[in-house]
Amino acid sequence: MAVMKRYRVTEKNPFVKPKKSDVRKTKMSEIVSKIKKIDQSLTRAVANFVSKNKRTPTELDLMKDSVAVPLITQRKRLVKQYNYLKQEIKFAENTYTMIKGDNPIKRAKRSFQGITPSNPFSGNKEYQIDNKSVPALSPIRRVGTNSNKMGTLWDPRFNAGDITVDPKIARYYKKLTGGF
């Protein structure tokens, strides 16, 4: 019977897959080093411009320079990548802290607090019929008991004759409605 050796992967082993956060951080450090190199090249381009023209260049002057234009565009792209990775790390950290701080057992205890383990439908429960009967009210009698509906559209005695138009503006309404 052959004995099988088990190899244990440790951090000293070069074939260990790095964690996602470590990958992001190494990418960020690479981006920062690239930005520093580009800044050095831009500084050299600005120094060349100053030595030729005896003045500091404006942004327009740099945009006309064939050496500075690709450096500036590459720097902007790298800065965008860096900011994106920074936001990604922040989102991942916030998500981790939210998940880490969440305790589903405590939440469940809080949610189900007050619920008894007994079945609410079991037992001797029956429907009680109330012997008090109240006669139905006619709409007119209902308005009589509820005086705040009198004279409104909900008043059953309300009809089209109750609507009156001020004679001063009656002609205007006839023009708008075509005589109706």
Backbone as ProteinMPNN parsed JSONL, in Angstrom:
{"seq_chain_A": "MAVMKRYRVTEKNPFVKPKKSDVRKTKMSEIVSKIKKIDQSLTRAVANFVSKNKRTPTELDLMKDSVAVPLITQRKRLVKQYNYLKQEIKFAENTYTMIKGDNPIKRAKRSFQGITPSNPFSGNKEYQIDNKSVPALSPIRRVGTNSNKMGTLWDPRFNAGDITVDPKIARYYKKLTGGF", "coords_chain_A": {"N_chain_A": [[0.854, -1.173, 0.0], [0.622, 2.107, -0.929], [1.882, 5.091, 0.456], [0.457, 8.193, 0.569], [1.63, 11.399, 0.069], [0.773, 14.438, 1.563], [0.621, 17.665, 0.489], [1.005, 20.762, 1.843], [-0.281, 23.934, 1.292], [1.299, 26.911, 1.748], [1.93, 30.333, 2.712], [4.483, 30.792, 1.969], [4.86, 29.33, -0.228], [5.223, 29.701, -3.69], [3.106, 29.385, -5.429], [0.693, 30.107, -4.405], [-2.486, 31.415, -4.55], [-3.173, 34.823, -4.676], [-5.141, 36.951, -2.488], [-8.19, 38.694, -3.349], [-8.291, 41.4, -2.485], [-5.588, 41.894, -2.1], [-4.691, 41.699, -4.71], [-5.946, 43.895, -5.868], [-4.743, 45.957, -4.417], [-2.054, 45.642, -5.167], [-2.295, 46.198, -7.877], [-3.065, 48.848, -7.674], [-0.756, 49.97, -6.543], [1.016, 49.521, -8.622], [-0.126, 51.167, -10.562], [0.214, 53.652, -9.354], [3.015, 53.817, -9.373], [3.44, 53.89, -12.141], [2.168, 56.312, -12.736], [3.878, 58.059, -11.404], [6.225, 57.756, -12.928], [5.329, 58.771, -15.369], [4.804, 61.376, -14.579], [7.421, 62.216, -14.085], [8.432, 62.139, -16.687], [6.791, 64.067, -17.851], [7.64, 66.281, -16.41], [10.225, 66.505, -17.418], [9.558, 67.133, -20.091], [8.33, 69.615, -19.751], [10.503, 71.038, -18.742], [12.179, 70.996, -20.972], [10.627, 72.565, -22.689], [10.671, 75.002, -21.33], [13.403, 75.601, -21.447], [13.719, 76.001, -24.189], [11.846, 78.073, -24.86], [11.96, 79.974, -22.86], [9.989, 80.446, -20.954], [7.235, 79.42, -18.797], [5.178, 76.677, -19.755], [1.806, 76.845, -20.983], [-1.392, 75.182, -20.664], [-2.388, 74.856, -23.216], [-0.031, 75.067, -24.734], [1.218, 72.703, -23.931], [-0.537, 70.864, -24.992], [-0.02, 71.129, -27.653], [2.481, 70.105, -27.891], [4.22, 67.332, -29.074], [5.347, 65.331, -27.541], [4.284, 65.591, -24.981], [1.495, 65.242, -25.184], [0.634, 62.408, -25.518], [1.542, 61.522, -23.04], [0.03, 62.984, -21.202], [-2.593, 62.103, -21.808], [-2.334, 59.383, -21.196], [-1.76, 59.558, -18.478], [-4.156, 60.637, -17.487], [-5.856, 58.483, -18.021], [-4.742, 56.515, -16.355], [-5.153, 57.69, -13.851], [-7.929, 57.626, -13.749], [-8.314, 54.832, -13.678], [-7.091, 54.273, -11.228], [-8.746, 55.686, -9.421], [-11.11, 54.263, -9.859], [-10.416, 51.682, -8.925], [-9.958, 52.361, -6.275], [-12.555, 53.113, -5.444], [-13.769, 50.644, -5.786], [-12.465, 49.091, -3.851], [-13.3, 50.428, -1.559], [-16.068, 49.97, -1.679], [-16.073, 47.168, -1.432], [-14.983, 46.885, 1.135], [-16.937, 48.187, 2.69], [-19.117, 46.514, 2.18], [-18.157, 44.155, 3.308], [-17.912, 44.902, 6.037], [-20.584, 45.368, 6.567], [-21.693, 42.826, 6.191], [-20.228, 41.396, 8.064], [-20.997, 42.613, 10.468], [-23.605, 41.881, 10.596], [-26.012, 39.915, 12.21], [-27.771, 37.204, 11.761], [-29.246, 35.574, 13.482], [-29.869, 37.126, 15.731], [-31.414, 39.042, 14.401], [-33.553, 37.438, 13.552], [-34.594, 36.605, 16.007], [-35.494, 39.046, 16.953], [-37.392, 39.632, 14.984], [-39.29, 37.592, 15.239], [-40.207, 37.901, 17.766], [-42.555, 37.712, 20.337], [-44.321, 36.015, 19.093], [-46.211, 33.266, 19.73], [-45.648, 29.774, 20.399], [-47.916, 28.234, 20.135], [-50.743, 26.996, 18.288], [-52.833, 29.258, 16.652], [-55.327, 28.57, 15.698], [-56.24, 26.403, 16.954], [-58.079, 24.996, 19.705], [-60.922, 26.008, 21.788], [-62.583, 27.964, 20.226], [-65.107, 30.133, 19.195], [-67.53, 31.709, 17.103], [-69.098, 34.651, 18.072], [-72.336, 35.804, 17.998], [-73.686, 38.946, 17.711], [-76.391, 40.313, 19.327], [-77.434, 42.781, 19.031], [-79.097, 44.802, 16.821], [-78.95, 47.175, 14.271], [-80.949, 49.407, 12.608], [-80.941, 50.034, 9.069], [-80.0, 53.142, 7.626], [-81.683, 55.556, 5.648], [-80.442, 57.388, 2.784], [-81.079, 60.131, 3.101], [-81.726, 60.332, 5.798], [-79.249, 59.6, 6.807], [-77.658, 61.796, 6.073], [-78.873, 63.634, 7.645], [-77.987, 62.868, 10.15], [-75.294, 63.222, 9.823], [-74.072, 66.091, 9.586], [-72.023, 67.452, 8.281], [-71.949, 66.835, 5.599], [-73.984, 68.1, 4.348], [-75.203, 70.077, 1.688], [-73.141, 69.542, 0.017], [-71.56, 67.639, -2.675], [-71.959, 65.062, -1.842], [-74.299, 65.034, -0.553], [-77.464, 63.58, -0.564], [-79.693, 64.989, -1.327], [-78.803, 66.804, -3.079], [-78.872, 68.414, -6.21], [-78.888, 69.278, -9.782], [-80.112, 71.746, -9.871], [-79.187, 73.052, -7.676], [-76.836, 74.219, -8.325], [-75.656, 77.313, -9.038], [-74.883, 80.095, -11.151], [-73.071, 83.046, -11.07], [-74.686, 85.944, -12.253], [-73.17, 87.912, -13.502], [-70.979, 86.655, -14.671], [-72.125, 84.731, -16.213], [-72.55, 84.995, -18.979], [-69.964, 84.678, -20.001], [-69.416, 81.978, -19.359], [-71.333, 80.81, -21.002], [-70.291, 81.394, -23.53], [-67.948, 79.9, -23.444], [-68.879, 77.234, -23.174], [-70.5, 76.967, -25.356], [-73.19, 77.678, -25.27], [-74.463, 75.873, -23.615]], "CA_chain_A": [[0.0, 0.0, 0.0], [1.452, 3.305, -1.072], [1.532, 6.201, 1.333], [0.339, 9.414, -0.21], [2.05, 12.594, 0.801], [-0.104, 15.598, 1.399], [1.378, 18.905, 0.49], [0.236, 21.859, 2.416], [0.028, 25.203, 0.65], [1.529, 27.973, 2.717], [2.199, 31.614, 2.082], [5.846, 30.759, 1.449], [4.769, 28.661, -1.508], [5.021, 30.735, -4.723], [1.924, 29.127, -6.237], [-0.501, 30.475, -3.647], [-3.285, 32.433, -5.238], [-3.358, 35.953, -3.749], [-6.51, 37.378, -2.219], [-8.677, 39.751, -4.238], [-7.896, 42.713, -1.99], [-4.171, 42.05, -2.361], [-4.546, 41.947, -6.14], [-6.337, 45.293, -6.107], [-3.73, 46.846, -3.846], [-0.854, 45.598, -6.003], [-2.606, 46.95, -9.097], [-3.035, 50.271, -7.332], [0.629, 50.4, -6.367], [1.588, 49.567, -9.969], [-0.654, 52.362, -11.219], [0.871, 54.813, -8.741], [4.391, 53.895, -9.877], [3.356, 54.344, -13.537], [1.842, 57.748, -12.714], [5.104, 58.77, -11.007], [7.117, 57.751, -14.097], [4.767, 59.713, -16.352], [5.035, 62.723, -14.04], [8.824, 62.544, -14.322], [8.571, 62.432, -18.117], [6.138, 65.369, -18.078], [8.523, 67.312, -15.854], [11.294, 66.685, -18.407], [9.0, 67.819, -21.255], [8.133, 71.017, -19.35], [11.844, 71.638, -18.642], [12.63, 71.226, -22.357], [9.876, 73.71, -23.221], [11.167, 76.212, -20.657], [14.741, 75.922, -21.965], [13.597, 76.5, -25.567], [11.013, 79.274, -24.981], [12.248, 80.881, -21.737], [8.757, 80.712, -20.179], [6.538, 78.188, -18.408], [4.141, 76.385, -20.743], [0.395, 76.792, -20.599], [-2.004, 73.902, -21.026], [-2.477, 74.848, -24.676], [1.316, 74.767, -25.214], [1.473, 71.28, -23.705], [-1.379, 70.097, -25.913], [0.607, 71.214, -28.973], [3.743, 69.37, -27.826], [4.002, 65.935, -29.486], [5.821, 64.438, -26.483], [3.45, 65.719, -23.783], [0.093, 64.84, -25.403], [0.36, 61.021, -25.104], [1.79, 61.37, -21.599], [-1.123, 63.549, -20.477], [-3.75, 61.204, -21.973], [-2.07, 58.161, -20.435], [-1.871, 59.891, -17.055], [-5.59, 60.75, -17.177], [-6.411, 57.133, -18.02], [-4.269, 55.839, -15.146], [-5.826, 58.289, -12.692], [-9.297, 57.069, -13.738], [-8.211, 53.455, -13.2], [-6.773, 54.316, -9.796], [-9.967, 56.081, -8.698], [-12.066, 53.165, -9.956], [-9.989, 50.644, -7.985], [-10.169, 52.889, -4.927], [-13.987, 52.976, -5.166], [-14.049, 49.215, -5.681], [-11.991, 48.648, -2.532], [-14.179, 51.024, -0.545], [-17.333, 49.232, -1.729], [-15.841, 45.827, -0.884], [-14.812, 47.005, 2.59], [-18.253, 48.502, 3.267], [-19.923, 45.297, 2.105], [-17.625, 43.216, 4.294], [-18.284, 45.329, 7.389], [-22.026, 45.176, 6.722], [-21.937, 41.397, 6.351], [-19.591, 40.981, 9.314], [-21.774, 43.123, 11.585], [-24.963, 41.339, 10.555], [-26.214, 38.686, 12.954], [-29.115, 36.764, 11.363], [-29.97, 34.972, 14.614], [-30.439, 38.237, 16.505], [-32.488, 39.63, 13.601], [-34.686, 36.519, 13.575], [-35.198, 36.677, 17.337], [-36.214, 40.316, 17.03], [-38.525, 39.586, 14.074], [-40.307, 36.656, 15.702], [-40.483, 38.155, 19.175], [-43.978, 37.869, 20.638], [-45.112, 34.958, 18.459], [-46.277, 32.111, 20.63], [-45.52, 28.509, 19.657], [-49.195, 27.52, 20.041], [-51.513, 27.209, 17.068], [-53.939, 30.177, 16.943], [-56.603, 28.028, 15.234], [-56.683, 25.285, 17.796], [-58.729, 25.417, 20.941], [-62.374, 26.155, 21.729], [-62.941, 29.317, 19.824], [-66.317, 30.139, 18.374], [-67.997, 33.01, 16.66], [-70.178, 35.185, 18.895], [-73.266, 36.632, 17.25], [-74.134, 40.088, 18.492], [-77.85, 40.41, 19.22], [-77.842, 44.155, 18.759], [-79.251, 45.085, 15.388], [-79.158, 48.588, 14.01], [-81.639, 49.525, 11.312], [-80.225, 50.778, 8.038], [-80.482, 54.507, 7.457], [-81.828, 56.015, 4.269], [-79.447, 58.434, 2.536], [-81.492, 61.431, 3.637], [-81.577, 60.272, 7.256], [-77.817, 59.549, 7.092], [-77.17, 63.17, 6.002], [-79.405, 64.319, 8.809], [-77.132, 62.588, 11.303], [-73.944, 63.693, 9.517], [-74.362, 67.419, 9.044], [-70.939, 68.057, 7.507], [-72.14, 66.536, 4.177], [-75.09, 68.906, 3.811], [-74.839, 71.095, 0.718], [-72.001, 69.108, -0.794], [-71.926, 66.663, -3.699], [-72.315, 63.8, -1.201], [-75.655, 65.201, -0.002], [-78.398, 62.936, -1.5], [-80.7, 65.95, -1.791], [-78.116, 67.726, -3.98], [-79.19, 68.188, -7.623], [-78.336, 70.274, -10.696], [-80.719, 73.046, -9.571], [-78.441, 73.693, -6.592], [-75.676, 74.924, -8.872], [-76.02, 78.602, -9.635], [-73.762, 80.847, -11.687], [-73.211, 84.487, -10.876], [-75.153, 86.515, -13.533], [-72.136, 88.743, -14.118], [-70.069, 85.844, -15.486], [-72.902, 83.707, -16.903], [-72.307, 85.114, -20.427], [-68.639, 84.135, -20.263], [-69.543, 80.535, -19.352], [-72.096, 80.397, -22.196], [-69.372, 81.434, -24.659], [-67.017, 78.769, -23.324], [-69.571, 75.955, -23.348], [-71.294, 76.959, -26.587], [-74.609, 77.861, -24.972], [-75.012, 74.847, -22.734]], "C_chain_A": [[0.899, 1.235, 0.0], [0.941, 4.4, -0.149], [1.529, 7.477, 0.501], [0.742, 10.601, 0.628], [1.057, 13.705, 0.542], [0.75, 16.84, 1.499], [0.477, 20.013, 0.991], [0.681, 23.153, 1.762], [0.158, 26.255, 1.735], [1.825, 29.255, 1.979], [3.619, 31.692, 1.544], [5.872, 30.104, 0.071], [4.485, 29.701, -2.596], [3.754, 30.541, -5.537], [0.621, 29.434, -5.525], [-1.215, 31.594, -4.395], [-3.528, 33.601, -4.277], [-4.84, 36.315, -3.595], [-6.883, 38.511, -3.153], [-8.215, 41.121, -3.784], [-6.417, 42.964, -2.234], [-3.928, 42.348, -3.829], [-4.875, 43.398, -6.448], [-5.252, 46.242, -5.605], [-2.444, 46.816, -4.654], [-1.091, 46.335, -7.316], [-2.544, 48.454, -8.834], [-1.608, 50.768, -7.167], [1.346, 50.45, -7.719], [1.146, 50.83, -10.701], [0.036, 53.609, -10.665], [2.299, 54.945, -9.257], [4.41, 54.351, -11.338], [3.07, 55.84, -13.611], [3.083, 58.56, -12.346], [6.088, 58.847, -12.173], [6.639, 58.753, -15.155], [4.975, 61.146, -15.873], [6.488, 63.157, -14.248], [9.059, 62.904, -15.791], [7.94, 63.779, -18.461], [7.001, 66.506, -17.547], [9.682, 67.584, -16.816], [10.796, 67.449, -19.628], [8.793, 69.301, -20.95], [9.484, 71.719, -19.266], [12.414, 71.917, -20.027], [11.93, 72.443, -22.957], [10.4, 75.015, -22.627], [12.543, 76.599, -21.203], [14.683, 76.477, -23.393], [12.933, 77.876, -25.626], [11.204, 80.285, -23.863], [10.99, 81.308, -20.975], [8.11, 79.375, -19.816], [5.402, 77.93, -19.397], [2.738, 76.448, -20.149], [-0.149, 75.419, -21.001], [-2.104, 73.76, -22.538], [-1.118, 74.513, -25.293], [1.63, 73.28, -25.054], [0.652, 70.407, -24.655], [-0.826, 70.136, -27.341], [1.898, 70.395, -29.028], [3.485, 67.891, -28.119], [4.462, 64.94, -28.424], [4.85, 64.432, -25.309], [2.036, 65.176, -23.972], [-0.149, 63.379, -25.022], [0.595, 60.788, -23.612], [0.595, 61.859, -20.785], [-2.321, 62.613, -20.589], [-3.556, 59.91, -21.187], [-2.205, 58.408, -18.935], [-3.337, 59.993, -16.643], [-6.233, 59.372, -17.098], [-6.001, 56.39, -16.752], [-4.932, 56.387, -13.888], [-7.26, 57.772, -12.591], [-9.28, 55.635, -13.21], [-7.964, 53.418, -11.692], [-8.021, 54.664, -8.982], [-11.007, 54.967, -8.731], [-11.704, 52.055, -8.969], [-10.188, 51.081, -6.536], [-11.642, 52.764, -4.525], [-14.367, 51.511, -4.98], [-13.63, 48.68, -4.311], [-12.893, 49.178, -1.43], [-15.508, 50.285, -0.493], [-17.175, 47.851, -1.113], [-15.695, 45.878, 0.633], [-16.138, 47.301, 3.275], [-19.142, 47.27, 3.266], [-19.474, 44.296, 3.155], [-18.033, 43.61, 5.714], [-19.777, 45.146, 7.624], [-22.348, 43.707, 6.958], [-21.39, 40.913, 7.69], [-20.428, 41.406, 10.519], [-23.18, 42.552, 11.66], [-25.018, 40.03, 11.329], [-27.627, 38.195, 12.655], [-29.919, 36.151, 12.513], [-30.61, 36.059, 15.462], [-31.597, 38.867, 15.742], [-33.728, 38.751, 13.644], [-35.383, 36.549, 14.932], [-36.027, 37.944, 17.482], [-37.481, 40.273, 16.163], [-39.657, 38.715, 14.617], [-40.654, 36.821, 17.178], [-41.996, 38.339, 19.355], [-44.852, 36.82, 19.979], [-45.055, 33.74, 19.368], [-46.183, 30.826, 19.817], [-46.845, 27.76, 19.51], [-49.934, 27.92, 18.763], [-52.69, 28.138, 17.374], [-55.304, 29.624, 16.531], [-57.085, 26.846, 16.065], [-57.345, 25.833, 19.056], [-60.233, 25.592, 20.735], [-62.747, 27.6, 21.44], [-64.189, 29.23, 18.975], [-66.745, 31.572, 18.109], [-69.19, 33.453, 17.514], [-71.061, 36.095, 18.04], [-73.768, 37.722, 18.179], [-75.633, 40.255, 18.26], [-78.316, 41.831, 18.945], [-77.951, 44.358, 17.257], [-79.593, 46.561, 15.22], [-79.834, 48.698, 12.655], [-80.805, 50.363, 10.337], [-80.843, 52.159, 7.898], [-80.631, 54.816, 5.979], [-80.792, 57.127, 4.039], [-79.816, 59.777, 3.128], [-81.357, 61.446, 5.149], [-80.1, 60.246, 7.657], [-77.221, 60.953, 7.061], [-77.682, 63.955, 7.199], [-78.558, 64.075, 10.04], [-75.698, 63.076, 11.08], [-74.061, 65.038, 8.819], [-73.218, 68.011, 8.213], [-71.034, 67.731, 6.02], [-73.257, 67.37, 3.558], [-74.577, 69.979, 2.858], [-73.63, 70.74, -0.117], [-72.48, 68.118, -1.843], [-72.356, 65.332, -3.095], [-73.686, 63.871, -0.521], [-76.635, 64.573, -0.992], [-79.477, 63.886, -2.024], [-80.111, 66.939, -2.797], [-78.497, 67.386, -5.418], [-78.652, 69.34, -8.472], [-78.914, 71.659, -10.433], [-79.982, 73.793, -8.475], [-77.233, 74.483, -7.094], [-76.157, 76.212, -9.51], [-74.749, 79.308, -10.083], [-74.064, 82.315, -11.489], [-73.611, 85.111, -12.218], [-74.1, 87.38, -14.232], [-71.208, 87.924, -15.029], [-70.804, 84.755, -16.263], [-72.662, 83.762, -18.409], [-70.968, 84.477, -20.8], [-68.701, 82.596, -20.311], [-70.319, 80.05, -20.56], [-71.211, 80.415, -23.429], [-68.425, 80.219, -24.617], [-67.7, 77.44, -23.645], [-70.403, 75.912, -24.62], [-72.773, 77.032, -26.322], [-75.204, 76.822, -24.061], [-75.029, 75.312, -21.314]], "O_chain_A": [[1.806, 1.374, 0.821], [-0.263, 4.604, 0.003], [2.502, 7.785, -0.187], [0.264, 10.788, 1.747], [0.569, 13.877, -0.575], [1.496, 17.038, 2.458], [-0.675, 20.145, 0.58], [1.876, 23.44, 1.683], [-0.754, 26.462, 2.536], [1.956, 29.26, 0.755], [3.926, 32.574, 0.742], [6.809, 30.309, -0.701], [3.576, 30.514, -2.429], [3.357, 31.447, -6.27], [-0.449, 29.056, -6.003], [-0.606, 32.58, -4.81], [-4.038, 33.393, -3.177], [-5.666, 36.021, -4.459], [-6.016, 39.205, -3.684], [-7.789, 41.93, -4.607], [-6.016, 44.088, -2.537], [-3.061, 43.155, -4.166], [-4.159, 44.055, -7.203], [-4.891, 47.206, -6.281], [-1.798, 47.852, -4.818], [-0.198, 47.02, -7.816], [-2.042, 49.226, -9.651], [-1.282, 51.871, -7.605], [2.188, 51.32, -7.941], [1.944, 51.481, -11.375], [0.399, 54.511, -11.42], [2.753, 56.052, -9.548], [5.293, 55.11, -11.737], [3.645, 56.552, -14.434], [3.316, 59.628, -12.911], [6.715, 59.884, -12.387], [7.435, 59.48, -15.751], [5.288, 62.03, -16.67], [6.757, 64.32, -14.549], [9.787, 63.847, -16.102], [8.482, 64.54, -19.262], [7.083, 67.569, -18.161], [10.079, 68.732, -17.012], [11.502, 68.31, -20.152], [9.055, 70.15, -21.802], [9.603, 72.875, -19.674], [13.055, 72.946, -20.242], [12.553, 73.252, -23.646], [10.555, 76.011, -23.334], [12.823, 77.781, -21.401], [15.497, 77.321, -23.766], [13.395, 78.753, -26.356], [10.638, 81.376, -23.934], [10.939, 82.405, -20.419], [8.387, 78.344, -20.428], [4.735, 78.87, -19.828], [2.523, 76.145, -18.976], [0.555, 74.609, -21.602], [-1.923, 72.668, -23.077], [-1.051, 73.762, -26.266], [2.236, 72.671, -25.936], [1.1, 69.337, -25.068], [-1.139, 69.261, -28.148], [2.352, 70.034, -30.114], [2.632, 67.27, -27.485], [3.996, 63.8, -28.419], [4.615, 63.385, -24.705], [1.434, 64.695, -23.012], [-1.075, 63.118, -24.253], [-0.073, 59.958, -22.994], [0.2, 61.229, -19.805], [-2.997, 62.351, -19.594], [-4.499, 59.399, -20.583], [-2.712, 57.555, -18.207], [-3.724, 59.5, -15.583], [-7.056, 59.115, -16.219], [-6.824, 55.708, -16.14], [-5.238, 55.632, -12.964], [-7.755, 57.51, -11.495], [-10.123, 55.261, -12.394], [-8.566, 52.618, -10.976], [-8.316, 54.016, -7.978], [-11.71, 54.745, -7.745], [-12.571, 51.544, -8.259], [-10.543, 50.273, -5.677], [-11.948, 52.359, -3.403], [-15.185, 51.177, -4.123], [-14.36, 47.908, -3.691], [-13.213, 48.463, -0.481], [-16.025, 50.001, 0.587], [-18.038, 47.404, -0.358], [-16.222, 45.017, 1.338], [-16.434, 46.732, 4.326], [-19.845, 47.009, 4.243], [-20.298, 43.663, 3.815], [-18.45, 42.761, 6.502], [-20.2, 44.811, 8.731], [-23.169, 43.373, 7.812], [-22.027, 40.108, 8.37], [-20.556, 40.651, 11.483], [-23.87, 42.717, 12.666], [-24.183, 39.146, 11.136], [-28.588, 38.706, 13.229], [-31.148, 36.211, 12.506], [-31.765, 35.932, 15.868], [-32.631, 39.191, 16.326], [-34.842, 39.263, 13.761], [-36.612, 36.523, 15.005], [-37.117, 37.928, 18.055], [-38.519, 40.808, 16.552], [-40.833, 39.052, 14.477], [-41.322, 35.969, 17.763], [-42.629, 39.061, 18.583], [-46.041, 36.747, 20.289], [-43.98, 33.255, 19.721], [-46.601, 30.798, 18.659], [-46.891, 26.741, 18.82], [-49.77, 29.022, 18.24], [-53.478, 27.839, 18.272], [-56.332, 30.145, 16.962], [-58.202, 26.359, 15.89], [-57.175, 27.0, 19.408], [-60.751, 25.354, 19.644], [-63.172, 28.344, 22.324], [-64.31, 28.345, 18.128], [-66.357, 32.505, 18.812], [-70.167, 32.718, 17.658], [-70.573, 37.046, 17.431], [-74.217, 37.451, 19.292], [-76.083, 40.33, 17.117], [-79.492, 42.047, 18.653], [-76.999, 44.111, 16.517], [-80.424, 47.11, 15.944], [-79.35, 48.147, 11.667], [-80.072, 51.269, 10.733], [-82.055, 52.328, 8.034], [-79.816, 54.395, 5.158], [-80.32, 57.738, 4.997], [-78.942, 60.495, 3.614], [-80.926, 62.444, 5.728], [-79.723, 60.787, 8.696], [-76.385, 61.29, 7.899], [-76.995, 64.842, 7.705], [-78.417, 64.959, 10.885], [-74.97, 63.316, 12.043], [-74.14, 65.103, 7.592], [-73.435, 68.992, 7.502], [-70.273, 68.294, 5.233], [-73.443, 67.334, 2.341], [-73.634, 70.704, 3.177], [-73.146, 71.57, -0.887], [-73.665, 67.792, -1.9], [-73.042, 64.551, -3.754], [-74.168, 62.876, 0.02], [-76.655, 64.976, -2.155], [-80.101, 63.614, -3.049], [-80.819, 67.806, -3.308], [-78.455, 66.221, -5.814], [-78.034, 70.267, -7.948], [-78.265, 72.658, -10.746], [-80.118, 75.009, -8.342], [-76.68, 75.314, -6.373], [-76.98, 76.19, -10.425], [-73.685, 79.147, -9.486], [-75.187, 82.766, -11.717], [-72.958, 84.847, -13.228], [-74.157, 87.55, -15.45], [-70.712, 88.434, -16.033], [-70.16, 83.933, -16.914], [-72.576, 82.721, -19.06], [-70.87, 83.803, -21.825], [-68.109, 81.982, -21.198], [-70.01, 78.989, -21.102], [-71.35, 79.552, -24.295], [-68.149, 79.601, -25.645], [-67.117, 76.606, -24.338], [-70.971, 74.863, -24.925], [-73.554, 76.483, -27.099], [-76.395, 76.902, -23.761], [-75.46, 74.574, -20.428]]}, "name": "protein", "num_of_chains": 1, "seq": "MAVMKRYRVTEKNPFVKPKKSDVRKTKMSEIVSKIKKIDQSLTRAVANFVSKNKRTPTELDLMKDSVAVPLITQRKRLVKQYNYLKQEIKFAENTYTMIKGDNPIKRAKRSFQGITPSNPFSGNKEYQIDNKSVPALSPIRRVGTNSNKMGTLWDPRFNAGDITVDPKIARYYKKLTGGF"}
